[in-house]
């Protein structure tokens, strides 16, 4: 894989370190030095690329840039509790489970569950998104509030299906596996979803980076593997989505916009 990175001259050392790290992940990163990276520059360079600037490492395209901004999650984390967070109840994080998040995304759900006590293995296969998560994890380690939270998160660069298969073959067991597929299949009768607000810029850029390419991103093949490995599998779905892999859950936690489907081992 080849990828571009724009950076200001003062971030030369950070670029070299990033280039070296991505080479380990089989990505050839080409650097482009620019004097000033601002909104105008981003508009004039709409192609998908990494950005290194005063905000750290970001992904940019079409005049936008984004990153897994874990610092921005701090207010939510400070308010979070079992009563207020449906996800926490579904995953029983108060029992401090060993939990695999097999569909990492930007890591915000794992951050919440780690704050409430879960020990997280966060899996991401795409090297660019993985590098963004690594940068967020490293930055969080320097934050007094976030440092003990991210100590509960281990990042793994792997294909989730292969990782789960390896764990099964090794005879491993985990308490919880969490699935939040990138491209959930919505109920075909729910035409109203097309009228929802425009996808947030974070998701717009993720969809550019991770184009839908079949069942892997739908997460359907992960459910059967997860149910072999975990005592509890929790799947996040839009409120009116069809069941993942057409498997009826044993329990549901219902919210206004989304729900959590639970599959339990006897």
N, C-alpha and C positions, 0 to 999 in steps of 0.2 A: 504494500500500500504506500502511496505517496501523498503527502499533505504539506500545505504551506503554513507559515507562521510569520505574522507581522510583529515587529517589536521595535521599541525605541532604543537608541544606542546605549543608554544606561542599563539596559536589561540584557546585555550581551552574555554575561556569565550565566544568567538564568536560562537563556536560550540554549547555550551549549549543554547545560545539564539536562534540559528537556529533550534536546536532540539525541543525546546519548541514551536517555531512558527509553525514548520511543524506538530507537534502533533495536533495543532489547525486545521490544514488542512487535518487531517486524514492520516498522513504519519508517520510511525515508522522509525526514522532515527537512524542508527547504526554508531557510530564513530569508526575510526581506526587511532590511533596516529602513525605518521611516522616522523622520524628525518628530512628527506629532501625530498621534492617533486620537482623532476626535470624531464627532458625529458626522462632519462633512467627509472625512476620510472614509468612514464606514459606508456612507452612501455611494461614494465613488468607486468602492471596491466591494461589490455585492457577493463575490464568490465566497464559498464556504472556506474558512480558514481559522487557525488559532491566532489569538492575540495575547501578547505579553506586554502589560503596561502597569501603571500604578495600582490597578485593581487586581493584579495577579493574572492568572491564566484564564482565558475565556474562549468561547467559541463564537464566531461571528459569521453573519451572512445577511444580505438584503438590508443593510443599514442597522442591524440589531446585533447585540452581543449578549451572551448569557454565560453563567457559570453556576455550579452547585453552591449557592450562597448560604452556607451553613450558619454564618453569623446572623443572617436575617431571620433565622428560625428561633433564635434565643427567646424572644417574647413568648412564642407559642410553647416552647419547652418549659419555661418558667411557670406557665399556667397549667401545663398538662397533668392529668391524673387519670386514674382508672374510670372515674365517673364521667369525665368530660371527653375522653377519647375512645370512640367505639373500636378503633383498631387495637388499642391496648387491651380492651376486654376480650375481643375475638382471639387475640394471640396469647392471652393470659400472661402478659409480661410481668405481672406482680409476682409470679412464681419463678422469676429469673431463668427463663428457659434458654437452652441452646437453640438458636434460631438461624435458619438459612434464608436470606432474602435472595431469591434466585432471579429476580428481575429488578436490578438495582435502580435504574433510572437516575435521578439526581441524588438519591440517598436520603431524602427528607423523611420518609417513613421509617427507615432504619435508625435515623438519628433520634426520632421520637421514641422508638422502642428501646434503644440503648439508654436513653435518659431515664426510662422507667424500669430498667433493670435487666433487660434481655442481653445475652451475649450473642452478638451478630456476626455471621459470616456473610459478607456482601459480595455478590458475584456479578461481574460484568465482563462480557466477551469483547466488546468493541474497544480497540486500543485507545482511540481518541477520548471517548467517554471515560474510560478507565483512568486516563491521565488527568482528566478534569477532577475525577473523584479523589485521586491521589493528592492532587494539589489542595483540594478542600480539606482533606484529612490532615495534611501537614500543617496548613494554616490554623486549623482548629486546635491543634496541639499547643499552639502558642497563646490560646485564649484561656483565661482562668476558669471561666464557666464551662467551656466546651471540652477542655482537656480530659477531665474524668469521664465525660460522656463518650468521646471517640475512643477512649481506651477500651471500650466494650465492642468496638467495631474492627473486624479484620477484613481487609480488602483482598479479593482473589480475582486474578485475571484468568478467566476460563469460560468456556461454553457451558452454560448451566446444565444442559442435558448430559454432556459428557461428565461433568463434575458429579452430578447426582448418580449416574451409572457407576462411577468409580467408587463412590461411597457405599452403594448397595453391594457391589462385588466384594468390597472389603469387610462387609458385615457390620457396617456402622449404623447407628441409629441417632436421630435427633428429635428434640421435643416438638419443634414447629418448623414448617416451611411456609414462607409467605410468597405469594405470586400476585403481581400486578402487571399483567401483560401490556405491552406498549400499544397494541392495536386491538382493543377489545371489540368483539363482534356485538353490535347492538341488535336488539329485536327489530326485525324488518318492519314491524307494524308501528314502530315508534318514529314516525317521520318528523316529529317535533324536534328531535335532536339536531336536525339540520338548521334549525332556527336559533340554536344556542349562540351565545356570544363567541366571537372569534377566539380560536385557541390562543392561549397565552404564548408570548414570544419564546419562552423556554421550550414549550412543546413544539412550536413551529420549527425551531432550530434542531431539536432532537429528531423530528420527522425528516428533515433534510439529511441529517447525519445517518439516520437509521431507517432507510426506506423500507416499507413493508415488503417482505420477500417470502411470504408463505407462512406455514404453520408455526415456525420457530418464534416469530414475533407475536403471534397470537397466543402463544403459551400453551396450546392444547396438548402438545406432547410432553410437557413438563408435569402435568397433573398426575398421570399414571405413575411416573417415576417418584414424584413427591410422596404419593400415598404409600409406596413401598418403604420409604425411608423414614417418614416422620409419624409420630403419634397424632399430630394435628396438622392439617393443611388448611390455610386460610387464603382465599382468592378474592381480591378486590375487583368489583365489577361496577359499571354504570348501573344506575337504579333499575333500568328496564332491559338490561342486556340478557341475552340467552346464557344458559349455563355453560361454563367452560367445558369443552369436549362433550357437551350434552350430558354431563354427569350431575344428577340431582344432588344437592348438598344435604347433609343431615341437619344443618341449622343455618339460619341467616341472621345477620345483624343489619337492620335496614335504616338508612339515612335518607335525607331528602334527595341528594344527587347521586349517591353511590350506596353500595351494599357490600357486606363481607359474607362470603359463602364458606361454611365450615365443613370439612370432611375429617372424620375421626376414625381412628383404629379402635376396634372393640377392646 
